[in-house]
Amino acid sequence: MRLRLIAALLLSTSVAATALSTQSAAQSSAPSESTRLKPTALPVVETVPQPRDAPYPGGTIKLEVDVTDTVRRIFRVKETIPVASSGPLTLMMPQWLPGNHAPRGQIEKLNGLRITANGKDVPWTRDPLDVYAFHVSVPEGARSVVAEFEFLSATAPNQGRVVVTDKMLNLQWEAVSLYPAGYYTRQIPIQATVTYPDGWQAATALRGRRTGSTIAYDPTDYEVLQDSPVFAGKYFKAVDLGKNVTLNMVADSPGELEFRPEQMAAHRKLVDEALALFGARHFDHYDFLLAITDEMGGIGLEHHRSSENQVDTGYFPKWNDGPGERNLLPHEFSHSWDGKFRRPDLLWTPTFSVPMQDNLLWVYEGQDQFWGYVLGARSGLYSKEQTLDAYAHIAAKLDTTRGREWRAMGDTTHDPIISARRPKGWASWQRSEDYYNEGMLIWLEADAIMRKQSGGRKGLDDFARAFFGTHDGDFGELLYNRQDVIDTLNAIVPYDWAAFLTERVDRPSKEAPKNGLTMGGYRLTYAETPGSTTKSVETSQKLVDQSFGVGLTVKNDGEIAGVVWDSAAFKSGFTIGSKIMAVNGTEYSPDVFKAALKDSKDPKKPVEIILKRDKNYRTISLDYSGGLRYPRLEKTGEGDGSLDMLLKPRT
């Protein structure tokens, strides 16, 4: 024993000596402060001219676009930009796009750029700080420069939204034009001409003159041009909805454009109800652009005198199968008043290169989500029962958003910039753009409070008319801030609206704000069968949504599409992308899965799941006994409550 101890001591001494030697060598090789290089930051030099509210001195830009190459899905552009003098000129591609709430300009798809003056090439340089900017030097004697390029639209969804098929296209002017920096975009005159495929018809808020397959649109300014996109297609139908509002439809096939009189009557009533609600209008004419397609990419985007809308095929033929996507048109139409005419002060920008600040999207989008459902119900696009089912689904879904415990709803207004709408692995904990639906629930509560405080004499209709319905006939923008919202609410019904909004917008919370439902005469309950909205979601997305119970959303092939944070499924180790192979020894199917969850209330019938992740399999005994859970609203009182009154037609 003694010899072994001595050997051990010698060994430890040797190791220690080696460690000290290594440490000493490391210290001696480390640079001292006197030898460490310390560069000094260079100043950041902004080379893009700041915008000023003055007329562009060059004159009217001529924009020529050829969209006939629907096979390769390439838009070809020639843009003649007049100039007042020689010297520096910066041309911009739009980056911050209204309605997108984030920098969404597709600069990567602008290719083949060539700039000439008097027929000779003019070199261009991309700005390293703002890659949407191109600097050129206009040569002496040149009266204009010509920019030619291609916009290479997506040929597959993994490249971005598909905007061209062999039957239709969506032309957005920001993708096919440049504008001179240094001026408010409303001060830049432009005239656009587009050549379409033979036989196609086109719709836009712009007006113009057609010659063969080419349409020369009337001169306008660049701000209005960007706000006036085009839908064009082989199969096209336009329907007059009255009040200078037109429903312009393109579709994958002629049969998708066939509708019954009562279906179109609901669209006409939507126009009547919206004008009755807001009182004023901020458009000379309005064009719904509606694509009924499974081929062109989805969109719902507001504009002042139009909106871009895409719904899946079956919009008219499957009308009786459920509400489907019929909330889209009421939502986007409301934006003409809320978001386009009346706009948060920091969301309005003078050009498309100035960053937007999204803080008030819970008004901009929350109010519009609110009015979208209300106008859908009042017009008959949604039945009252379908609207109540939608409210139940939304409230229950928001209750599964555990991220509300650390992240206030108001912070989600920054999500379009933070995540750029990329998929999330733990959406219920990360939160997403909840300012839409949670904003709607806040405004439902505000309406209920106003009705209660005023004895039923006032409601959010009065706010809509006072806030959005001013300046009849004005097609511009009226800006507002948070205090303006509070002041208008107080002018209608005095209340501590500042504290109300602070609590619901700025503070984390344990559950969704459902007081608008309870004060309105309903309460959120759960049943074993889905309501119309949840059923429609499950059918259209081909999945089972049990986020309300076990905490899982599962595609019909067994792939996990969603896991609620800290739910029974979360605690059992489920993750997005895993796949359920079998349930209680039987191959997975939606019916087998739902039957097992339904039986889970019986302690003698545990749920055994075989789960595959990558190449690995494991068996999970799911610790859950809550059964199937689907949200419903249950009436709690006699007669009409404030929610019933809110949904009643006004015309």
ZIQUI-V791374 format. One record per pair of residues at least 12 apart in sequence whose ideal C-beta (glycine too) atoms are under 8 Angstrom apart, sorted by sequence separation. I is the first residue (numbers start at 1). J is the second residue. D is the distance in whole Angstrom. If there is no record, write none. Layout:
i = [I I]
j = [J J]
d = [D D]
This chain:
i = [65 93 95 124 206 236 237 298 312 421 447 450 485 486 543 544 551 552 563 584 608 64 123 177 200 202 204 236 297 311 312 344 346 347 419 447 450 467 542 543 551 563 580 583 608 609 63 64 93 122 123 192 199 206 236 237 296 311 346 347 373 446 542 560 562 607 608 63 64 122 177 198 235 344 486 530 547 552 560 561 606 607 63 64 122 197 234 235 344 415 485 551 560 606 62 63 93 122 196 231 233 235 247 289 293 311 344 347 373 415 416 443 446 547 550 551 552 560 607 61 62 195 196 232 233 235 287 288 289 291 292 294 373 415 467 543 550 551 559 560 61 115 120 173 195 196 206 231 235 286 287 288 289 290 291 292 293 294 309 344 412 482 550 551 559 560 61 194 237 247 285 286 289 290 291 292 293 309 344 411 412 413 547 559 560 61 113 115 117 118 193 194 235 236 283 284 288 290 292 343 412 467 558 559 60 117 153 193 205 206 235 282 283 307 412 413 466 526 552 557 558 600 603 58 59 118 122 171 193 194 205 241 292 309 412 526 551 558 584 585 58 91 107 118 151 193 204 206 292 308 407 583 584 600 601 58 59 107 117 151 191 192 204 239 290 307 338 339 403 409 410 463 466 583 600 601 58 191 204 241 242 245 307 338 339 402 403 409 412 463 466 554 583 600 601 57 105 117 191 203 204 241 401 402 403 404 582 583 597 600 117 191 202 203 239 243 300 307 400 403 582 116 117 190 191 202 203 241 242 243 307 338 339 409 463 580 581 598 115 116 189 190 202 241 242 302 338 401 404 409 462 558 580 581 597 598 115 147 189 190 201 300 301 305 557 580 581 597 115 116 189 190 200 201 243 300 303 304 579 580 91 114 115 188 189 192 200 203 302 303 334 335 338 401 409 556 578 579 113 114 187 188 200 302 334 458 556 578 579 594 95 113 114 186 188 190 197 199 201 203 257 458 578 112 113 185 186 194 196 200 256 304 398 554 577 581 90 95 112 185 186 197 201 302 303 304 331 334 574 92 94 111 112 185 186 243 302 331 334 573 575 93 110 111 184 244 246 248 290 398 450 454 554 92 110 111 244 245 246 248 250 251 252 331 332 397 398 453 49 92 93 110 111 185 244 245 246 247 248 249 250 251 252 288 330 331 334 453 48 91 92 109 244 245 246 248 249 250 251 252 330 333 450 453 47 90 91 109 179 203 245 247 249 250 252 330 394 398 446 450 48 90 109 134 288 449 90 91 106 109 177 203 288 327 330 450 573 89 90 327 330 394 395 449 544 574 88 89 203 241 286 362 394 543 550 573 88 89 133 177 362 546 549 572 88 89 327 330 544 87 88 286 326 544 550 572 86 87 109 330 359 362 446 449 546 572 86 173 174 329 361 571 572 85 86 173 263 283 323 360 391 569 86 106 282 327 359 446 568 83 86 173 281 282 326 327 358 568 569 86 89 91 173 260 263 274 326 358 568 172 256 259 280 171 172 231 233 256 258 282 323 358 568 83 170 171 230 231 256 257 258 260 270 274 278 282 323 358 442 445 83 170 171 229 231 253 256 270 274 323 82 83 169 170 171 252 256 82 83 169 251 255 267 271 442 81 168 169 270 274 323 327 442 80 81 168 169 322 80 81 110 168 80 81 109 167 168 302 79 167 168 323 369 373 448 452 78 79 166 167 365 369 445 448 78 79 105 106 366 370 447 77 78 365 366 369 370 445 446 449 528 77 365 369 441 442 445 448 76 77 229 361 366 367 441 444 448 550 77 362 366 370 441 443 444 447 76 77 229 361 365 366 370 438 442 445 550 75 228 438 441 549 74 75 227 362 363 366 367 441 444 550 74 97 227 228 229 231 362 366 549 74 75 205 227 228 361 549 48 73 74 227 229 549 47 73 94 205 224 362 549 48 73 93 205 548 47 48 73 168 205 546 548 46 72 94 167 168 204 546 548 93 167 168 203 44 48 93 94 167 204 47 58 92 203 91 92 165 47 91 92 73 91 92 73 90 91 370 73 89 90 90 371 70 277 70 71 409 410 70 75 409 410 534 67 81 367 408 534 79 205 277 408 70 77 79 81 205 408 528 529 531 75 77 205 408 409 528 530 531 75 205 274 407 408 528 529 531 67 204 273 406 527 528 405 526 527 67 404 405 526 270 273 404 405 526 527 65 270 273 404 525 526 272 404 524 525 404 524 525 269 270 524 525 63 269 523 524 65 269 270 401 522 523 267 399 522 63 227 266 399 522 523 63 266 267 398 521 522 265 266 521 517 521 395 61 518 170 395 428 521 522 360 521 170 360 520 521 522 58 360 363 395 519 520 521 168 359 519 520 521 56 520 168 342 360 399 167 170 226 338 342 391 517 520 56 61 63 65 67 68 70 168 169 337 341 516 55 61 62 63 64 65 66 67 68 98 165 167 168 396 54 60 61 62 63 64 65 66 67 68 97 98 170 348 395 51 52 53 54 59 60 61 63 64 65 67 68 165 338 341 396 51 52 53 56 60 62 64 165 337 348 391 49 50 51 52 55 56 94 164 337 392 48 49 51 54 56 162 163 341 51 53 162 163 341 343 345 388 428 162 341 342 343 344 345 427 428 161 172 341 342 343 344 345 428 429 160 161 340 341 342 343 344 426 428 429 161 170 342 393 392 426 157 393 392 393 389 390 154 362 389 390 389 393 68 389 386 385 386 400 400 399 397 425 397 400 425 396 60 61 63 402 403 402 186 400 402 67 185 184 185 184 185 400 183 181 305 304 179 181 179 174 459 277 278 279 456 459 460 277 278 459 277 280 282 456 461 278 279 280 452 278 280 281 282 284 451 277 280 281 282 283 279 280 282 448 451 447 448 444 447 100 99 444 99 99 323 322 323 322 324 322 323 322 321 324 322 321 133 132 130 312 396 99 395 393 392 99 392 392 98 391 389 389 388 101 105 98 103 96 102 97 101 388 96 102 95 96 101 94 95 96 98 92 94 96 92 96 101 384 387 92 384 378 380 377 378 379 378 374 378 374 378 53 51 51 51 48 101 102 103 101 102 100 101 102 277 276 276 273 273 273 272 269 269]
j = [77 105 107 136 218 248 249 310 324 433 459 462 497 498 555 556 563 564 575 596 620 77 136 190 213 215 217 249 310 324 325 357 359 360 432 460 463 480 555 556 564 576 593 596 621 622 77 78 107 136 137 206 213 220 250 251 310 325 360 361 387 460 556 574 576 621 622 78 79 137 192 213 250 359 501 545 562 567 575 576 621 622 79 80 138 213 250 251 360 431 501 567 576 622 79 80 110 139 213 248 250 252 264 306 310 328 361 364 390 432 433 460 463 564 567 568 569 577 624 79 80 213 214 250 251 253 305 306 307 309 310 312 391 433 485 561 568 569 577 578 80 134 139 192 214 215 225 250 254 305 306 307 308 309 310 311 312 313 328 363 431 501 569 570 578 579 81 214 257 267 305 306 309 310 311 312 313 329 364 431 432 433 567 579 580 82 134 136 138 139 214 215 256 257 304 305 309 311 313 364 433 488 579 580 82 139 175 215 227 228 257 304 305 329 434 435 488 548 574 579 580 622 625 81 82 141 145 194 216 217 228 264 315 332 435 549 574 581 607 608 82 115 131 142 175 217 228 230 316 332 431 607 608 624 625 83 84 132 142 176 216 217 229 264 315 332 363 364 428 434 435 488 491 608 625 626 84 217 230 267 268 271 333 364 365 428 429 435 438 489 492 580 609 626 627 84 132 144 218 230 231 268 428 429 430 431 609 610 624 627 145 219 230 231 267 271 328 335 428 431 610 145 146 219 220 231 232 270 271 272 336 367 368 438 492 609 610 627 145 146 219 220 232 271 272 332 368 431 434 439 492 588 610 611 627 628 146 178 220 221 232 331 332 336 588 611 612 628 147 148 221 222 232 233 275 332 335 336 611 612 124 147 148 221 222 225 233 236 335 336 367 368 371 434 442 589 611 612 147 148 221 222 234 336 368 492 590 612 613 628 130 148 149 221 223 225 232 234 236 238 292 493 613 148 149 221 222 230 232 236 292 340 434 590 613 617 127 132 149 222 223 234 238 339 340 341 368 371 611 130 132 149 150 223 224 281 340 369 372 611 613 132 149 150 223 283 285 287 329 437 489 493 593 132 150 151 284 285 286 288 290 291 292 371 372 437 438 493 90 133 134 151 152 226 285 286 287 288 289 290 291 292 293 329 371 372 375 494 90 133 134 151 286 287 288 290 291 292 293 294 372 375 492 495 90 133 134 152 222 246 288 290 292 293 295 373 437 441 489 493 92 134 153 178 332 493 135 136 151 154 222 248 333 372 375 495 618 135 136 373 376 440 441 495 590 620 135 136 250 288 333 409 441 590 597 620 136 137 181 225 410 594 597 620 137 138 376 379 593 137 138 336 376 594 600 622 137 138 160 381 410 413 497 500 597 623 138 225 226 381 413 623 624 138 139 226 316 336 376 413 444 622 140 160 336 381 413 500 622 138 141 228 336 337 381 382 413 623 624 142 145 147 229 316 319 330 382 414 624 229 313 316 337 229 230 289 291 314 316 340 381 416 626 142 229 230 289 290 315 316 317 319 329 333 337 341 382 417 501 504 143 230 231 289 291 313 316 330 334 383 143 144 230 231 232 313 317 144 145 231 313 317 329 333 504 144 231 232 333 337 386 390 505 144 145 232 233 386 145 146 175 233 146 147 175 233 234 368 146 234 235 390 436 440 515 519 146 147 234 235 433 437 513 516 147 148 174 175 435 439 516 147 148 435 436 439 440 515 516 519 598 148 436 440 512 513 516 519 148 149 301 433 438 439 513 516 520 622 150 435 439 443 514 516 517 520 150 151 303 435 439 440 444 512 516 519 624 150 303 513 516 624 150 151 303 438 439 442 443 517 520 626 151 174 304 305 306 308 439 443 626 152 153 283 305 306 439 627 127 152 153 306 308 628 127 153 174 285 304 442 629 129 154 174 286 629 129 130 155 250 287 628 630 129 155 177 250 251 287 629 631 177 251 252 287 129 133 178 179 252 289 133 144 178 289 178 179 252 135 179 180 162 180 181 163 180 181 460 164 180 181 182 464 164 371 165 166 504 505 166 171 505 506 630 164 178 464 505 631 177 303 375 506 169 176 178 180 304 507 627 628 630 175 177 305 508 509 628 630 631 176 306 375 508 509 629 630 632 169 306 375 508 629 630 508 629 630 171 508 509 630 375 378 509 510 631 632 171 376 379 510 631 632 379 511 631 632 512 632 633 378 379 633 634 173 379 633 634 176 380 381 512 633 634 379 511 634 176 340 379 512 635 636 177 380 381 512 635 636 380 381 636 633 637 512 179 636 289 514 547 640 641 480 641 291 481 641 642 643 180 482 485 517 641 642 643 291 482 642 643 644 180 644 293 467 485 524 293 296 352 464 468 517 643 646 183 188 190 192 194 195 197 295 296 464 468 643 183 189 190 191 192 193 194 195 196 226 293 295 296 524 183 189 190 191 192 193 194 195 196 197 226 227 299 477 524 181 182 183 184 189 190 191 193 194 195 197 198 295 468 471 526 182 183 184 187 191 193 195 296 468 479 522 181 182 183 184 187 188 226 296 469 524 181 182 184 187 189 295 296 474 185 187 296 297 475 477 479 522 562 297 476 477 478 479 480 562 563 297 308 477 478 479 480 481 564 565 297 298 477 478 479 480 481 563 565 566 299 308 480 531 531 565 297 533 533 534 531 532 297 505 532 533 533 537 213 534 532 532 533 547 548 548 547 575 548 551 576 548 219 222 225 564 565 565 350 564 566 232 350 350 351 351 352 567 351 351 475 475 351 353 352 352 642 461 464 465 642 645 646 464 465 646 465 469 471 645 650 468 469 470 642 469 471 472 473 475 642 469 472 473 474 475 472 473 475 642 645 642 643 643 646 301 301 646 302 303 532 532 533 533 536 535 536 536 536 540 539 539 353 353 353 540 631 335 631 631 631 339 632 633 340 633 632 633 633 347 352 347 355 349 356 352 356 643 352 358 352 353 358 352 353 354 356 351 353 355 352 356 361 644 647 353 647 647 649 647 648 649 649 646 650 647 651 350 350 351 354 353 413 416 417 416 417 416 417 420 650 650 651 649 650 651 651 649 651]
d = [6 6 7 5 7 7 5 5 8 8 5 8 8 5 5 7 6 8 6 5 7 7 7 8 7 6 8 7 7 7 7 8 7 7 7 4 8 8 6 6 4 6 7 5 6 6 7 4 6 5 8 7 8 7 5 8 6 4 7 8 6 6 5 6 7 7 7 8 7 7 8 5 6 7 7 8 6 8 7 7 6 4 5 8 7 7 8 5 4 7 8 2 5 7 7 8 6 7 5 6 3 7 8 6 6 6 8 7 6 6 6 6 8 5 7 6 4 7 6 7 4 6 7 7 7 6 7 7 7 7 8 6 7 5 7 6 5 4 7 5 7 8 8 7 5 7 7 5 5 5 4 6 5 5 5 6 8 5 5 7 5 8 5 6 8 7 5 7 4 6 6 7 6 8 8 8 7 6 6 8 7 8 8 5 7 7 7 6 6 7 6 6 7 8 6 7 7 7 6 7 6 5 5 8 7 5 8 7 8 5 6 7 4 8 5 5 6 7 6 8 4 8 7 7 4 7 6 7 5 7 4 8 5 6 5 8 8 7 7 7 4 8 6 6 5 7 5 8 8 8 5 7 5 5 6 5 8 5 4 5 7 5 7 6 8 4 8 5 6 5 7 6 7 7 5 7 5 7 4 6 6 5 7 7 7 5 5 6 8 6 6 6 6 7 5 4 6 7 7 7 8 5 5 5 6 7 7 8 7 6 5 4 5 5 8 5 5 7 5 4 4 7 7 7 8 7 7 8 6 7 8 5 6 5 6 6 5 6 6 5 6 7 4 5 7 5 5 6 8 7 5 4 7 7 6 5 7 6 8 7 7 7 7 7 8 6 5 5 5 8 6 5 5 7 6 6 8 6 7 8 8 7 8 6 8 6 6 8 3 8 8 6 7 6 8 8 5 5 7 5 7 4 6 7 5 5 5 7 8 6 8 8 7 5 8 5 8 7 4 7 7 5 4 7 4 7 7 7 5 7 5 4 7 8 7 7 7 5 5 4 4 8 8 6 7 7 6 4 7 8 7 6 5 4 8 8 6 7 6 8 7 5 6 5 8 8 7 6 7 6 8 5 6 6 8 8 7 7 7 6 8 7 7 8 8 7 6 5 6 5 8 6 6 7 4 5 5 5 5 5 5 4 5 6 7 3 7 8 6 7 8 5 7 8 7 7 8 7 7 6 4 7 7 6 8 5 5 5 5 8 7 6 6 7 6 7 5 7 7 4 7 7 7 7 8 7 5 7 8 8 8 3 7 6 4 8 8 8 8 6 4 7 6 6 5 8 7 5 8 8 7 7 7 8 6 7 8 7 7 7 6 8 7 5 6 5 5 7 6 7 8 7 6 6 8 5 8 6 7 6 7 6 8 8 6 6 5 5 5 7 4 7 8 7 6 5 6 6 8 7 8 7 5 6 6 7 6 7 7 5 7 7 8 6 4 7 4 6 8 6 7 6 7 7 6 8 6 6 4 5 6 4 8 6 8 4 8 8 6 7 8 6 8 6 7 4 8 8 7 8 8 8 7 6 5 4 5 7 8 8 7 7 8 7 6 8 7 6 7 8 6 6 8 6 7 6 7 5 6 8 8 7 7 8 5 6 7 5 7 8 5 7 7 5 5 7 7 7 8 7 8 4 5 7 7 6 7 8 7 5 8 7 5 7 7 7 7 5 8 6 8 6 6 5 8 8 6 6 6 7 7 7 5 6 7 6 5 5 7 7 6 7 5 4 6 6 4 4 8 5 8 8 7 7 5 3 5 7 7 4 2 4 7 8 7 8 6 7 7 5 6 6 7 6 8 7 5 7 7 7 6 8 5 4 5 8 7 6 6 8 7 7 7 6 5 7 7 7 4 6 5 6 6 8 7 6 8 7 6 8 7 8 6 7 6 5 4 7 8 7 3 8 7 7 7 4 7 5 5 4 5 7 7 7 8 8 8 8 7 7 6 8 8 8 6 7 5 6 7 6 7 8 8 6 6 4 5 8 7 7 8 8 6 5 8 7 7 7 4 6 4 7 7 6 7 7 7 7 4 5 7 6 5 6 8 7 8 7 7 6 7 7 5 7 5 6 6 8 6 7 8 6 7 7 4 5 8 4 4 7 5 4 6 6 8 8 6 6 6 7 5 6 8 7 6 4 6 6 6 8 6 6 4 5 7 6 5 7 8 5 7 7 7 8 8 6 5 8 8 7 8 4 6 5 8 4 7 8 5 6 6 7 4 5 8 5 6 7 8 5 5 6 5 6 4 7 4 6 6 8 5 6 7 5 5 8 7 8 5 8 8 7 8 2 7 7 5 7 6 7 6 6 6 8 5 6 6 8 6 3 6 6 7 6 6 8 8 8 7 7 8 5 6 7 7 5 7 6 7 6 6 6 8 8 8 7 7 8 7 8 7 8 7 8 7 7 8 7 7 6 6 6 4 4 6 4 5 5 5 6 5 8 7 7 6 5 7 7 8 8 7 6 7 7 8 7 7 8 4 5 8 8 6 6 5 6 6 8 8 5 4 6 8 5 7 6 7 5 4 6 8 7 6 5 4 5 6 7 7 7 7 8 7 6 7 8 5 4 7 8 4 7 8 7 7 6 7 8 4 8 6 5 6 6 5 5 4 8 7 7 6 8 7 7 7 5 8 7 7 6 7 6 6 7 4 7 5 4 8 7 6 5 4 5 7 8 7 5 7 7 5 7 8 7 7 8 7 5 5 6 8 8 7 7 4 8 5 6 7 7 4 5 7 7 8 8 7 8 7 8 7 8 7 7 6 6 5 8 7 8 6 6 7 7 4 7 7 8 5 4 6 7 4 7 7 8 7 4 8 4 7 6 7 7 7 6 5 7 7 7 7 6 8 5 8 5 7 6 5 7 8 6 6 6 4 8 7 7 8 7 6 6 7 4 8 7 6 4 7 5 5 8 6 7 7 5 8 7 8 7 6 8 7 7 8 5 8 6 7 5 4 6 6 8 7 8 6 7 5 6 8 6 6 5 7 8 4 7 8 5 6 6 6 8 7 5 5 7 7 8 4 7 4 5 7 7 6 7 5 5 7 6 6 5 8 7]
